Amino acid sequence: MKIALLGYGKMGKTIERIALERGHEIVLKKDEFNTYEGLSNADVAIDFSIPAVAVENISNCFYNHVPVISGTTGWLDRYNEMLALCTEKNGAFISSSNFSLGVNLFFELNEYLAKMMSKFDSYKVEMEEIHHTQKLDAPSGTAISLAKGVIENSNYTNWTLDEAKENQVHIEAVRTGDVPGTHTVSYHSGIDSIEIKHTAHNRDGFALGAVIAAEWIVGKQGVFTMKDVLELNSK
Protein backbone atom coordinates (compact mmCIF):
# COMPACT_ATOMS: atom_id res chain seq x y z
CA MET A 1 0.00 0.00 0.00
CA LYS A 2 1.34 3.45 -0.95
CA ILE A 3 0.91 6.00 1.85
CA ALA A 4 1.18 9.80 1.78
CA LEU A 5 2.16 11.27 5.14
CA LEU A 6 0.68 14.75 5.62
CA GLY A 7 2.69 16.04 8.55
CA TYR A 8 6.13 14.67 9.30
CA GLY A 9 6.71 15.49 12.95
CA LYS A 10 7.02 12.99 15.79
CA MET A 11 3.76 11.24 14.92
CA GLY A 12 4.50 11.23 11.19
CA LYS A 13 7.87 9.58 11.79
CA THR A 14 6.31 6.98 14.11
CA ILE A 15 3.63 6.21 11.52
CA GLU A 16 6.34 5.86 8.87
CA ARG A 17 8.23 3.31 10.97
CA ILE A 18 5.15 1.21 11.70
CA ALA A 19 3.87 1.42 8.12
CA LEU A 20 7.23 0.21 6.79
CA GLU A 21 7.26 -2.61 9.35
CA ARG A 22 3.86 -3.69 7.98
CA GLY A 23 5.17 -3.77 4.41
CA HIS A 24 3.83 -0.45 3.11
CA GLU A 25 5.56 2.22 1.03
CA ILE A 26 5.77 5.95 1.82
CA VAL A 27 5.34 8.04 -1.35
CA LEU A 28 5.07 11.52 0.22
CA LYS A 29 6.32 13.13 3.43
CA LYS A 30 4.54 16.49 3.48
CA ASP A 31 5.80 19.18 5.83
CA GLU A 32 6.12 22.96 5.61
CA PHE A 33 9.07 22.68 3.24
CA ASN A 34 7.60 20.65 0.37
CA THR A 35 4.53 20.37 -1.88
CA TYR A 36 1.79 17.83 -2.50
CA GLU A 37 3.73 16.31 -5.40
CA GLY A 38 3.22 12.57 -5.30
CA LEU A 39 -0.11 12.71 -3.43
CA SER A 40 -2.07 11.46 -6.44
CA ASN A 41 0.13 8.34 -6.52
CA ALA A 42 -0.90 7.32 -3.00
CA ASP A 43 -3.46 4.67 -2.15
CA VAL A 44 -4.25 6.50 1.09
CA ALA A 45 -3.12 9.57 3.04
CA ILE A 46 -2.58 9.92 6.78
CA ASP A 47 -2.81 13.46 8.16
CA PHE A 48 -1.12 14.23 11.48
CA SER A 49 -0.29 17.89 10.90
CA ILE A 50 -1.42 21.05 12.72
CA PRO A 51 -4.85 22.71 12.85
CA ALA A 52 -3.81 25.55 10.52
CA VAL A 53 -3.14 23.23 7.56
CA ALA A 54 -5.38 20.22 8.27
CA VAL A 55 -8.30 21.45 6.13
CA GLU A 56 -5.97 22.15 3.21
CA ASN A 57 -4.43 18.69 3.55
CA ILE A 58 -7.79 16.91 3.70
CA SER A 59 -9.21 18.97 0.81
CA ASN A 60 -6.25 18.11 -1.40
CA CYS A 61 -6.85 14.43 -0.73
CA PHE A 62 -10.47 14.69 -1.86
CA TYR A 63 -9.50 16.63 -5.01
CA ASN A 64 -6.89 13.96 -5.81
CA HIS A 65 -9.33 11.09 -5.04
CA VAL A 66 -7.14 9.75 -2.24
CA PRO A 67 -8.81 8.30 0.89
CA VAL A 68 -7.66 10.18 3.97
CA ILE A 69 -7.21 9.39 7.65
CA SER A 70 -6.90 12.49 9.86
CA GLY A 71 -5.72 12.49 13.45
CA THR A 72 -5.21 16.25 13.61
CA THR A 73 -7.44 18.04 16.13
CA GLY A 74 -8.24 21.71 16.67
CA TRP A 75 -9.89 22.28 13.25
CA LEU A 76 -13.27 20.61 13.80
CA ASP A 77 -15.22 23.87 13.46
CA ARG A 78 -14.87 23.11 9.72
CA TYR A 79 -15.69 19.41 10.00
CA ASN A 80 -19.09 19.70 8.28
CA GLU A 81 -17.41 21.56 5.41
CA MET A 82 -15.04 18.61 4.93
CA LEU A 83 -17.93 16.13 5.10
CA ALA A 84 -19.69 18.01 2.31
CA LEU A 85 -16.54 18.06 0.18
CA CYS A 86 -16.01 14.34 0.80
CA THR A 87 -19.54 13.64 -0.46
CA GLU A 88 -19.13 15.97 -3.45
CA LYS A 89 -15.87 14.28 -4.52
CA ASN A 90 -17.02 10.72 -3.65
CA GLY A 91 -14.14 10.49 -1.21
CA ALA A 92 -13.36 8.33 1.79
CA PHE A 93 -12.62 9.87 5.17
CA ILE A 94 -11.99 9.01 8.80
CA SER A 95 -11.30 11.74 11.35
CA SER A 96 -10.64 10.73 14.94
CA SER A 97 -9.34 12.48 18.02
CA ASN A 98 -7.44 9.28 18.79
CA PHE A 99 -6.70 6.22 16.65
CA SER A 100 -5.26 4.11 19.48
CA LEU A 101 -7.07 0.78 19.71
CA GLY A 102 -6.95 1.00 23.50
CA VAL A 103 -8.42 4.51 23.56
CA ASN A 104 -11.27 3.50 21.26
CA LEU A 105 -12.12 0.65 23.63
CA PHE A 106 -11.84 3.22 26.43
CA PHE A 107 -14.40 5.38 24.60
CA GLU A 108 -16.81 2.41 24.69
CA LEU A 109 -16.21 1.81 28.41
CA ASN A 110 -16.72 5.53 29.09
CA GLU A 111 -20.11 5.56 27.34
CA TYR A 112 -21.22 2.39 29.11
CA LEU A 113 -20.17 3.72 32.53
CA ALA A 114 -21.83 7.09 31.87
CA LYS A 115 -25.11 5.35 31.09
CA MET A 116 -24.89 3.34 34.33
CA MET A 117 -23.89 6.32 36.48
CA SER A 118 -26.68 8.53 35.11
CA LYS A 119 -29.06 6.69 37.46
CA PHE A 120 -27.20 7.89 40.55
CA ASP A 121 -27.38 11.63 41.24
CA SER A 122 -24.97 11.43 44.17
CA TYR A 123 -22.01 10.92 41.82
CA LYS A 124 -20.45 13.82 39.93
CA VAL A 125 -18.14 13.32 36.98
CA GLU A 126 -14.71 14.89 36.47
CA MET A 127 -12.08 14.41 33.77
CA GLU A 128 -8.34 14.97 33.62
CA GLU A 129 -6.05 14.82 30.59
CA ILE A 130 -2.26 15.10 30.71
CA HIS A 131 -0.07 15.69 27.65
CA HIS A 132 3.39 16.90 26.64
CA THR A 133 4.10 20.62 26.57
CA GLN A 134 4.23 20.73 22.74
CA LYS A 135 0.55 19.82 22.38
CA LEU A 136 -1.17 22.88 20.92
CA ASP A 137 -4.82 22.33 21.83
CA ALA A 138 -6.37 22.10 25.29
CA PRO A 139 -8.37 20.20 26.21
CA SER A 140 -7.24 17.36 23.98
CA GLY A 141 -9.50 16.07 21.23
CA THR A 142 -9.62 12.78 23.10
CA ALA A 143 -10.86 14.50 26.26
CA ILE A 144 -13.55 16.29 24.25
CA SER A 145 -14.62 12.95 22.75
CA LEU A 146 -14.81 11.45 26.23
CA ALA A 147 -16.88 14.41 27.46
CA LYS A 148 -19.24 14.03 24.51
CA GLY A 149 -19.57 10.33 25.33
CA VAL A 150 -20.69 11.26 28.85
CA ILE A 151 -23.04 14.00 27.66
CA GLU A 152 -24.75 11.71 25.12
CA ASN A 153 -25.39 9.07 27.77
CA SER A 154 -26.35 11.15 30.82
CA ASN A 155 -28.01 14.36 31.99
CA TYR A 156 -24.87 16.45 31.51
CA THR A 157 -25.27 19.11 28.83
CA ASN A 158 -21.77 20.46 28.04
CA TRP A 159 -18.14 20.54 29.19
CA THR A 160 -15.92 23.27 30.57
CA LEU A 161 -12.30 23.96 31.51
CA ASP A 162 -13.54 26.32 34.21
CA GLU A 163 -15.25 25.44 37.47
CA ALA A 164 -18.21 23.25 36.55
CA LYS A 165 -21.76 24.38 37.10
CA GLU A 166 -24.70 22.02 37.39
CA ASN A 167 -24.82 19.53 34.49
CA GLN A 168 -21.36 20.51 33.23
CA VAL A 169 -18.45 18.11 32.81
CA HIS A 170 -15.25 19.65 34.16
CA ILE A 171 -12.04 18.86 32.22
CA GLU A 172 -8.67 19.52 33.82
CA ALA A 173 -6.01 19.94 31.10
CA VAL A 174 -2.38 19.54 32.20
CA ARG A 175 0.70 20.11 30.03
CA THR A 176 3.97 18.70 31.36
CA GLY A 177 7.13 16.98 30.16
CA ASP A 178 6.86 14.56 27.24
CA VAL A 179 3.72 12.69 28.33
CA PRO A 180 2.15 10.96 25.26
CA GLY A 181 -1.34 11.07 26.77
CA THR A 182 -3.17 10.10 29.96
CA HIS A 183 -6.95 10.40 30.32
CA THR A 184 -8.96 9.80 33.48
CA VAL A 185 -12.73 9.82 33.98
CA SER A 186 -13.81 9.88 37.63
CA TYR A 187 -17.14 9.76 39.42
CA HIS A 188 -17.09 11.07 43.00
CA SER A 189 -19.66 10.94 45.79
CA GLY A 190 -19.38 11.72 49.49
CA ILE A 191 -18.83 8.00 50.12
CA ASP A 192 -16.51 6.76 47.38
CA SER A 193 -15.08 7.24 43.90
CA ILE A 194 -15.11 5.24 40.67
CA GLU A 195 -12.38 5.84 38.10
CA ILE A 196 -11.39 4.60 34.67
CA LYS A 197 -8.06 5.56 33.13
CA HIS A 198 -6.10 5.14 29.91
CA THR A 199 -2.36 5.72 29.87
CA ALA A 200 -0.37 5.77 26.63
CA HIS A 201 3.21 4.60 27.19
CA ASN A 202 4.41 5.91 23.81
CA ARG A 203 3.09 7.08 20.43
CA ASP A 204 3.10 3.63 18.84
CA GLY A 205 -0.54 2.93 19.75
CA PHE A 206 -1.77 6.07 18.00
CA ALA A 207 0.36 5.33 14.93
CA LEU A 208 -0.62 1.65 14.68
CA GLY A 209 -4.32 2.50 14.88
CA ALA A 210 -3.95 5.09 12.13
CA VAL A 211 -2.18 2.60 9.85
CA ILE A 212 -4.84 -0.05 10.56
CA ALA A 213 -7.54 2.51 9.69
CA ALA A 214 -5.67 3.38 6.49
CA GLU A 215 -5.49 -0.31 5.52
CA TRP A 216 -9.21 -0.65 6.18
CA ILE A 217 -10.43 2.38 4.22
CA VAL A 218 -8.69 1.66 0.90
CA GLY A 219 -11.31 0.84 -1.72
CA LYS A 220 -14.18 2.29 0.30
CA GLN A 221 -16.26 5.43 -0.19
CA GLY A 222 -17.93 7.55 2.47
CA VAL A 223 -17.34 8.93 5.95
CA PHE A 224 -16.43 6.43 8.65
CA THR A 225 -15.30 6.25 12.28
CA MET A 226 -13.03 3.98 14.27
CA LYS A 227 -16.16 2.15 15.39
CA ASP A 228 -16.53 0.99 11.79
CA VAL A 229 -12.87 -0.03 11.60
CA LEU A 230 -13.01 -1.98 14.87
CA GLU A 231 -16.54 -3.31 14.26
CA LEU A 232 -17.87 -1.73 17.46
CA ASN A 233 -21.14 -0.49 15.93
CA SER A 234 -23.01 -3.72 16.63
CA LYS A 235 -23.17 -3.20 20.40
C-alpha positions as CSV (number, residue, x, y, z in Angstrom):
1,M,0.0,0.0,0.0
2,K,1.3,3.5,-1.0
3,I,0.9,6.0,1.8
4,A,1.2,9.8,1.8
5,L,2.2,11.3,5.1
6,L,0.7,14.8,5.6
7,G,2.7,16.0,8.5
8,Y,6.1,14.7,9.3
9,G,6.7,15.5,13.0
10,K,7.0,13.0,15.8
11,M,3.8,11.2,14.9
12,G,4.5,11.2,11.2
13,K,7.9,9.6,11.8
14,T,6.3,7.0,14.1
15,I,3.6,6.2,11.5
16,E,6.3,5.9,8.9
17,R,8.2,3.3,11.0
18,I,5.1,1.2,11.7
19,A,3.9,1.4,8.1
20,L,7.2,0.2,6.8
21,E,7.3,-2.6,9.3
22,R,3.9,-3.7,8.0
23,G,5.2,-3.8,4.4
24,H,3.8,-0.5,3.1
25,E,5.6,2.2,1.0
26,I,5.8,5.9,1.8
27,V,5.3,8.0,-1.3
28,L,5.1,11.5,0.2
29,K,6.3,13.1,3.4
30,K,4.5,16.5,3.5
31,D,5.8,19.2,5.8
32,E,6.1,23.0,5.6
33,F,9.1,22.7,3.2
34,N,7.6,20.6,0.4
35,T,4.5,20.4,-1.9
36,Y,1.8,17.8,-2.5
37,E,3.7,16.3,-5.4
38,G,3.2,12.6,-5.3
39,L,-0.1,12.7,-3.4
40,S,-2.1,11.5,-6.4
41,N,0.1,8.3,-6.5
42,A,-0.9,7.3,-3.0
43,D,-3.5,4.7,-2.1
44,V,-4.3,6.5,1.1
45,A,-3.1,9.6,3.0
46,I,-2.6,9.9,6.8
47,D,-2.8,13.5,8.2
48,F,-1.1,14.2,11.5
49,S,-0.3,17.9,10.9
50,I,-1.4,21.1,12.7
51,P,-4.9,22.7,12.8
52,A,-3.8,25.5,10.5
53,V,-3.1,23.2,7.6
54,A,-5.4,20.2,8.3
55,V,-8.3,21.5,6.1
56,E,-6.0,22.2,3.2
57,N,-4.4,18.7,3.5
58,I,-7.8,16.9,3.7
59,S,-9.2,19.0,0.8
60,N,-6.2,18.1,-1.4
61,C,-6.9,14.4,-0.7
62,F,-10.5,14.7,-1.9
63,Y,-9.5,16.6,-5.0
64,N,-6.9,14.0,-5.8
65,H,-9.3,11.1,-5.0
66,V,-7.1,9.7,-2.2
67,P,-8.8,8.3,0.9
68,V,-7.7,10.2,4.0
69,I,-7.2,9.4,7.6
70,S,-6.9,12.5,9.9
71,G,-5.7,12.5,13.5
72,T,-5.2,16.3,13.6
73,T,-7.4,18.0,16.1
74,G,-8.2,21.7,16.7
75,W,-9.9,22.3,13.2
76,L,-13.3,20.6,13.8
77,D,-15.2,23.9,13.5
78,R,-14.9,23.1,9.7
79,Y,-15.7,19.4,10.0
80,N,-19.1,19.7,8.3
81,E,-17.4,21.6,5.4
82,M,-15.0,18.6,4.9
83,L,-17.9,16.1,5.1
84,A,-19.7,18.0,2.3
85,L,-16.5,18.1,0.2
86,C,-16.0,14.3,0.8
87,T,-19.5,13.6,-0.5
88,E,-19.1,16.0,-3.4
89,K,-15.9,14.3,-4.5
90,N,-17.0,10.7,-3.7
91,G,-14.1,10.5,-1.2
92,A,-13.4,8.3,1.8
93,F,-12.6,9.9,5.2
94,I,-12.0,9.0,8.8
95,S,-11.3,11.7,11.3
96,S,-10.6,10.7,14.9
97,S,-9.3,12.5,18.0
98,N,-7.4,9.3,18.8
99,F,-6.7,6.2,16.7
100,S,-5.3,4.1,19.5
101,L,-7.1,0.8,19.7
102,G,-7.0,1.0,23.5
103,V,-8.4,4.5,23.6
104,N,-11.3,3.5,21.3
105,L,-12.1,0.7,23.6
106,F,-11.8,3.2,26.4
107,F,-14.4,5.4,24.6
108,E,-16.8,2.4,24.7
109,L,-16.2,1.8,28.4
110,N,-16.7,5.5,29.1
111,E,-20.1,5.6,27.3
112,Y,-21.2,2.4,29.1
113,L,-20.2,3.7,32.5
114,A,-21.8,7.1,31.9
115,K,-25.1,5.4,31.1
116,M,-24.9,3.3,34.3
117,M,-23.9,6.3,36.5
118,S,-26.7,8.5,35.1
119,K,-29.1,6.7,37.5
120,F,-27.2,7.9,40.6
121,D,-27.4,11.6,41.2
122,S,-25.0,11.4,44.2
123,Y,-22.0,10.9,41.8
124,K,-20.5,13.8,39.9
125,V,-18.1,13.3,37.0
126,E,-14.7,14.9,36.5
127,M,-12.1,14.4,33.8
128,E,-8.3,15.0,33.6
129,E,-6.1,14.8,30.6
130,I,-2.3,15.1,30.7
131,H,-0.1,15.7,27.6
132,H,3.4,16.9,26.6
133,T,4.1,20.6,26.6
134,Q,4.2,20.7,22.7
135,K,0.5,19.8,22.4
136,L,-1.2,22.9,20.9
137,D,-4.8,22.3,21.8
138,A,-6.4,22.1,25.3
139,P,-8.4,20.2,26.2
140,S,-7.2,17.4,24.0
141,G,-9.5,16.1,21.2
142,T,-9.6,12.8,23.1
143,A,-10.9,14.5,26.3
144,I,-13.5,16.3,24.3
145,S,-14.6,13.0,22.7
146,L,-14.8,11.5,26.2
147,A,-16.9,14.4,27.5
148,K,-19.2,14.0,24.5
149,G,-19.6,10.3,25.3
150,V,-20.7,11.3,28.8
151,I,-23.0,14.0,27.7
152,E,-24.8,11.7,25.1
153,N,-25.4,9.1,27.8
154,S,-26.4,11.2,30.8
155,N,-28.0,14.4,32.0
156,Y,-24.9,16.4,31.5
157,T,-25.3,19.1,28.8
158,N,-21.8,20.5,28.0
159,W,-18.1,20.5,29.2
160,T,-15.9,23.3,30.6
161,L,-12.3,24.0,31.5
162,D,-13.5,26.3,34.2
163,E,-15.3,25.4,37.5
164,A,-18.2,23.2,36.6
165,K,-21.8,24.4,37.1
166,E,-24.7,22.0,37.4
167,N,-24.8,19.5,34.5
168,Q,-21.4,20.5,33.2
169,V,-18.4,18.1,32.8
170,H,-15.2,19.6,34.2
171,I,-12.0,18.9,32.2
172,E,-8.7,19.5,33.8
173,A,-6.0,19.9,31.1
174,V,-2.4,19.5,32.2
175,R,0.7,20.1,30.0
176,T,4.0,18.7,31.4
177,G,7.1,17.0,30.2
178,D,6.9,14.6,27.2
179,V,3.7,12.7,28.3
180,P,2.1,11.0,25.3
181,G,-1.3,11.1,26.8
182,T,-3.2,10.1,30.0
183,H,-7.0,10.4,30.3
184,T,-9.0,9.8,33.5
185,V,-12.7,9.8,34.0
186,S,-13.8,9.9,37.6
187,Y,-17.1,9.8,39.4
188,H,-17.1,11.1,43.0
189,S,-19.7,10.9,45.8
190,G,-19.4,11.7,49.5
191,I,-18.8,8.0,50.1
192,D,-16.5,6.8,47.4
193,S,-15.1,7.2,43.9
194,I,-15.1,5.2,40.7
195,E,-12.4,5.8,38.1
196,I,-11.4,4.6,34.7
197,K,-8.1,5.6,33.1
198,H,-6.1,5.1,29.9
199,T,-2.4,5.7,29.9
200,A,-0.4,5.8,26.6
201,H,3.2,4.6,27.2
202,N,4.4,5.9,23.8
203,R,3.1,7.1,20.4
204,D,3.1,3.6,18.8
205,G,-0.5,2.9,19.8
206,F,-1.8,6.1,18.0
207,A,0.4,5.3,14.9
208,L,-0.6,1.7,14.7
209,G,-4.3,2.5,14.9
210,A,-4.0,5.1,12.1
211,V,-2.2,2.6,9.9
212,I,-4.8,0.0,10.6
213,A,-7.5,2.5,9.7
214,A,-5.7,3.4,6.5
215,E,-5.5,-0.3,5.5
216,W,-9.2,-0.7,6.2
217,I,-10.4,2.4,4.2
218,V,-8.7,1.7,0.9
219,G,-11.3,0.8,-1.7
220,K,-14.2,2.3,0.3
221,Q,-16.3,5.4,-0.2
222,G,-17.9,7.6,2.5
223,V,-17.3,8.9,6.0
224,F,-16.4,6.4,8.7
225,T,-15.3,6.2,12.3
226,M,-13.0,4.0,14.3
227,K,-16.2,2.1,15.4
228,D,-16.5,1.0,11.8
229,V,-12.9,0.0,11.6
230,L,-13.0,-2.0,14.9
231,E,-16.5,-3.3,14.3
232,L,-17.9,-1.7,17.5
233,N,-21.1,-0.5,15.9
234,S,-23.0,-3.7,16.6
235,K,-23.2,-3.2,20.4
